[in-house]
Amino acid sequence: MAETADERTFPATSMPPLDWWHALWPDPAASLRSLGIKDGECTVDLCCGTGHFTKPMAGIAGNGWVAAVELDPGILERAKAYCGGCGNIRWLEGDARLLPDMLTDKADAVVIGNTFHGVPEKTALAAAIHKVLKPGGRFIIINWHPLPKEQTVILGQPRGPLSSMRMAPQSVRDVVEPAGFNLGEIVEMPPYHYGAIFVKKEGR
């Protein structure tokens, strides 16, 4: 199978089939709310993939908007089809690291799921996200716990990135906070994930 643009740019971030997304997060709207996504907010789904979180994010946004950002045009088209007639989604094709060039409006939150471990320059990405957030905005990272891959079994098979690429919350904190954030909260997302919620510092 040929590599997608995402996999070439962000190693070990391949797009899994939808069945195991649903196995991990059967109620993605509830998962988003557990991470502090609120009604009416303007949110960025960074590296949105095929839209498993984008669609419920749009439902929560209501009169707000969702910017769905994806590097691979084929995957972005799949996300558009999956999200159907959601009229409050802005579809942005491009590199997540260039987010300030793609998005002119400020967001309440930026969410990145299952991709941050493969970002080559993590602090630089966090700095780019910092630029598009409103004062007090949140950068929310959904990450695999640093468990051995053979222990993270989904639908009968070990799944997720290489064990060596998985990041403990402190490791994420070490690369995100220098970009102008404070860690607000760690939210457990069983069976294998956590959400790290970083808050944009005042005056930055």
C-alpha positions, 0 to 999 in steps of 0.5 A: 500500500502506498504511503499517504501524504500524512505518513510521509510528513508525520511518521507512524500516523497512518489512517486506520480503518473506521471500524477500530476508530469506533471500537476505541471511541464509540461515542466521539461526541462524549469523548470531545465533551470530556476534553472540554469542548463546549457548545458553540465554540470554534474548534480546529480538528487538526489532522482530521483524518476521515472525520470521526471526531470532525462530525460530532465536533460540528454538532457541538459547535452549532452556530460556531465553526469547525476547521478540519485540516488534513494534508492528504487530499484523498483522506480529506475527501473521505472526511467530507463524505463522512460528514455529509451536510454539516454546513459549519465545517471549513475544509482546509487542505494543507500541512498542520504546521502551516495552520496560521497561514490557512486560518484567519479567525481565532479558535477556542480550541485545537484538537489533534488526535493520534498524530502528535507522536509523529510530528518531527518538530513538536514545539514548532507545531505547538507555537503555530497552534498558539498563534491561532488560539484566542486568549485562554484557548486550549490545545488538546492532544489525544495520545496513546499511553506509553504502553508496549504495542503488543498490549494495545489490542483493538479488534484482535490485533496490536494497534497504534504507533511503535512503542518507542514513539509513544509519549508519556504526559510529561514528555508532551508537556516538555515540548508543548509548554515552551511554546506558550502553554500551561498544562491544565488537565490530563483526561483519561480516555480508556482503554489506551489513550489520554487527553492532555489539555494545554491552556494558552498563557495570558499575555502570550 
